[in-house]
């Protein structure tokens, strides 16, 4: 079977692309023909064959330099996957203002900075490739469902969902599509660290699996496949959309198994 090469001739930038969902996305876009740059605080885990760029999304100058470096290396920029993010645990009372600022700075303003510096390159690319230029945000089920002990994280991802819709409206007439993916609980390094801190890691994993109707965690590769669809030419008419990859968590209310 011939491998799909629908990103042939396209250049992509993936933030947080050295681990988890970001690394899976970068690897998939590369396999499907894209030239891929990975922007990460520690790009050591960037997939082989990608352009690894060191930058922290909280540093505006570093983000600008990395985005411009990717566009200069590839000669264009067609697709941005804004994936860099951090987690947070607790109720609204459990995190100090400093932690709220830190998480919002990474999860929301990090996407703002990336988009701000990518837009000039995306506009130039869109002029010759209608529907083929896109921004895809990694959002979360936490943006649309109330999850316990996730007040700060949920607030940040709710902002990402709103940002996605606003950007889609702002840039639709420029030929730039903006969408997001809403993963459920994914089997990523961050979730692994969360489980490691639990009193009973096996019981905590079982609880996380049970709250998703499919009865398992989502894989990074499954989320990457959804990102690739939204960024691909096949989604040329798709903008302002949040694509859930959550094992049915958002929309299903199945009866308990008997």
N, C-alpha and C positions, 0 to 999 in steps of 0.2 A: 504494500500500500504506500503510495507517494505521500511524503510528509507535507503538511499544509505549510505554504510559504506566503501567506497573505500579507506579511509585513515587509516583503522584499522592497528595498528602496526607501524604507521609512526609518527615521531616527527617533529613538525613545530615551527618556530620562526617567529613572525610578529612584525616588528618595526612600531611604531606609531599605535599600536594596541588597544589603549584605547578609540578611538573615530572614527567617520566617517567610511571611507572605511576600515581602519585597523581593527576596532572593528567588523564590519560586516564580514570581512574575517576570523578573529580569531573565531568568533562564528560559522561560517559555517564549517570551518575545524574541529572544536571540534565536531559539530553535525554529521560529517561524519566519525568520529572515530579517528581522530588524537589526540595526546597529544600536547598541544599548549602552547608555552611561548609567552608572550607579553612583548616587550621592549618599554618603553615609558618614557618620562620625568616625567609624572604624570600618573601612571598606575591605578589610582583610578577607571577609567571607564572600565577597562579590563573585558571582559565577565566572568561570574561565571564559575569556572571550569578550567580556564587557570592559568598558572604560571606567576604571575605578577612580572616583573623585572624593577627596576628604572634605567634608563640610558639616557643620552643625546647623540644623534648620533654625535655631534661635539666633544665628549670626547672619544678619542681613548682607553684609559685605561678602562673607564666605559663600552664601547661597548665590549671590549675583555672579561671583567669579566662577563658581562651578557650572552654573547654567550656561554662561557665556563660553566657557571652555568646551563644554559638550557640543554646543552649536558650532563653534569654530572647528572642532575636530571632525564633525560629521557634515558640515556645510549647510545644515538645516536642523530644525527640531519640529517633529510632527506630533509626538505623543508624550505627554507628561503623566506619570503615575505618581501621585502624591500620597505616599504610604507611611512615611516616618511618623511614629507616634509612641507614646508611653501610656502605661496603665496607671490606675489608682484604685485603691480599695477604701471603703468606709462610707458612713452616712455623711450627711451635710455637715455634721458637727465634728467629724473626726479628722479633718485636714485643715491646717492653718492657712492663712491668706497666702503665705509664701508658696505653699504647695499648689494651691489653686492657680497662682500666677505661673508657676513652672509648667504645669500640665497644659494649661490653656496656651502658653507660649509655644510649646512644642506642637500640640495637636491641632490648634487652630491657626495661630499666627505663622507657624511653620509652613502651612499650606498657602497662606496669603503671600508670604515672601517668595515661595517657589513660583506661584502663578504670576506675581508681579514682574519677576525678572524673565519668566518664560514667554509672557504674552507678546512682546515685540517679535520674537522668533516665530511663534505660532502664527501670528498674523501674516508674516511673510510667506510662511509655508501654505497657509490656507488660501492665499490668492491663486495658487495653481493647483490646488487639490481639494475641491469642495467636498465637505463631509469626511475628509480623511485626516482631519486635525482634531485632537481631543485632549482633554484633561480628565483624569479619573481619580477620584479620591477614595481612600480606604476609610469608610465610615464604620458603622457597627449596628448590630441589633439593639445596642444600648440607646441608640437615637430614637427608637420607635417603641420600645417596650420597657416597662419599669422593672429594673433588676435590683435585687437587694444588695446593699453594701457597694454600690457603684455610683454614688451621687456625683462626684467630681468627674469621673470618666464619662458618665452619661451626659452631663452638661456639655462637655467638650465635644462629644460626638453629635449631640443635637445641633450644636453650632456648625459642625461640618456639613450636616444635611442641609441646613438653611443656607450655608455658603454655596453649596453645590447648586441649589435651585437659583439663587441670586446670580451666580456667575453664568449659569446656562442662559438666563434671560438677558444678561448684559452682552453676551458674546455670540448669540445665535446668528445675528445678521453679519457677523464677521466670518462665519464659517467655522467657528470653533465650538465643538460639542463638549459639554461638561456633565459628567455623571458620577455616581458613586456606587460602590459595592458595600453591602451591609452584612458582614460575616456574623454568624453565630459564634459560639465559643469554639475557637480554632486551636488545633494542636500545634502551638507555636512555642518558641523559647520562653516568652513572657508567661504563658499559661503554665509551662513547666516549672518556672520559678515560683509561681503562685502555689502550685501543688506542693512543691518542696517545703514551703513555709507552713503548710497546713498540719494540724495535729495528727491527722490520719489521712495521708495523701491518697491512699486507695479509695477511701470512702468519699473524699472530696471529688476525685475524678469520676466516680460512679454517679455522684449527685449532678455534676456538670453534664455528663452524658445523658442522664435520665431526663433533664429538662428540655432536651431537644427531641422532638417526636421520633426522629430516626434512631434515637438511642445511642448516638456516638458523637464524638467531636468532629467538626469540619476539618478537612486537611488544608494545608497551605496551597497545595496544588489545585484543589477545587476552587478556592478563591481566585487564584491566579487565572484559571480558565475563564472565570466570569469577567475579570479585568480585561483579559485579552479580547473577549467578545466586544465589550464596550468600546475598546480602543480600535477595533478592527474596521476595515472597510465594510464588513457585513452589517455594522451598526450605524451606517451613514445617516439614517433617519432617527437615531436615538439620542435625545439630549434631555437633561433635566430629570433623569430616571435614577432611582435607587434600586439596585438589583440585590435582593436578599439571597444569601448563600448560608442558610441557617438551619438546615435539616428540618424545616417546617416550623421553627420556633415562633416566628411572627404570626403566621396566618392560620395554623392548624390547632384545633382543640380535640384531639382524638380521645376516644373512650379508653380507660385503662385496660391494658392487656389482661386477659383472663386465662 
